[in-house]
Amino acid sequence: MACFSMPLPRSVLCLAIPAALALVACGSPVVGSWQSDLSLNPAPPWGSRNKLTVESDLTGEARIYATPSNDHTAWTSLKFELEGQELDDGITWKFAMSCVSEACNGDDFRMECKVIDTGADLYKMKCDGNHKWVSYPFDWEEVEE
């Protein structure tokens, strides 16, 4: 786009539109830091919470604690990179969760999340995973910053 060859009002418009779009993405309720709404007891370290960070471009990372299906006492911390997309309703997002930890064993999954406005200052988010993660409780609360 050649903004510099346009008359002044259009060049200002060329600069204003991308800035406005960036503000819309930053204002998305899914963007920010999240933690599991409950501590994961008896997950070591005791009282740990899952963590999720979503950037304005809907990429991010997560730290999720889980147990293998054959040993529910052996907690593992898995790191995920994520890529998301907003669905048409403005309250639902889909995330592709790619496991990047050494302990990954077919742990990639997708989750669909709905942001819930509780009427308070902080949002909650309820997500449903697929594959191995279909019954895992992905209930998040926004982290105050």
N, C-alpha and C positions, 0 to 999 in steps of 0.2 A: 504494500500500500504506500503510495507516494504522497505523504501528507504535506511535504515541504513545497510542492508545486501548486497547492490549492490556495485559494484566498484565505485570509486570516480566520474568518469564522469556521470554515471547514477544518482547518488545521487544529484549531482548539477542540473541535468536536472529535477529531481523530485521536487526540490525547485523552479526552474526557471519557469516551466510551470504554476503552480497556480499563481505565481506573475504576469506573463504576462497576464493571463486571467483576473485577478483583474484590471490591467491597462486598458484593453479593456473595461470593464464595466464602469469604472470611466470616460472614455473618451467619453461615449455615449452622444450625444447632448441633450437628454431628461433629463439627470441627472442635478440637480441643483435647484435653486429657480426661481420661475416664479410669475408674477402678471398679472392681467387683463390689456390689453393694454389701456383701458380707465377707468377713475374713474367712480364709480357708483353713479351718481347724479340722484335723490336726496337721495341716500341711507344714512341713519345715520350710523356712523358718516359721515358727509359730505365729499365727495371726497374719500371715501374708495375704495379699490381695492380688488378683489378676490386674494387669495394667494395659491400657490401650491408649494410643495417641493417634489422632487423625489430623493431618495437615490440611490446609486450605485447598490443595489439589487432590484431596481424597486419597492420598497415600499415607502410610504411617507404619507403625509397628505395635506389636503386642507381646506381653510376657504372660503366658498362661501356665498354671500348675495343673498337672493331671497325673493319674495313676494308670499303669498298664492294666489291661483287663484281667490278667492272671495274678496280680498282686496289688490289692487296693491299699497297701501300707507303704508302697515304694513311690513316693511323690517325685515327679520330675518337673523341672522348669523348662518350658519350651518357648523359644523366641520365634515370632512370626513377622514377616513383612506383609503389608496389606495394600491392596488397590481396591478402591470403591467406586461406586456409581450411585447417583441419586435417582430414585424412581420418580415417576410423574407426580405423585401425590405430595411431595415435599416433606414428608415425615418418615419415609422409608428409604433405606439404603441397602445395597448389596455389597459385600466385601469378599474378595478372593483372598484367602489366608494361606500364605506360603510359608511352611515351616523351614527355618534356616538354622536350627540347632543341630548339633552332631547326633543327638538322640532321636532325631526324626525317623519315623518308620511308617511312611504312608500317612502322615498326619495333616497334609494339606486338606483344606476344606473351604466351603463357602458358608457365609452366614448372612441372613437377612435381618436387618435391625429396624426397629421403630423407635423414634425419639418421642418421649412422653413429657409433655409440659405439666409439671406437678402444680403449677400455680405459685410455687416458691421461686426463689432466685436460681435454683439449680435444676437441671434436667436429669431425667433418668432415661435409660435406653434398655430395651428388651430385644435380645437377638436369639435367633434359632439357627443352629448349625446343621450341617448334613454329614453324611458318612459316619465315621466313628463318633462324631460330636453331636449327634442328633438328640441325645438325652442330657447333654452337659448344660448346666444352668449359666447362660450368658446374660446375667442381669447386672447392668452397669449404673453407676452414678457419676455425675460430673465432678471433677476434682476442682475445688476452689483454688483459684490462683491469686 
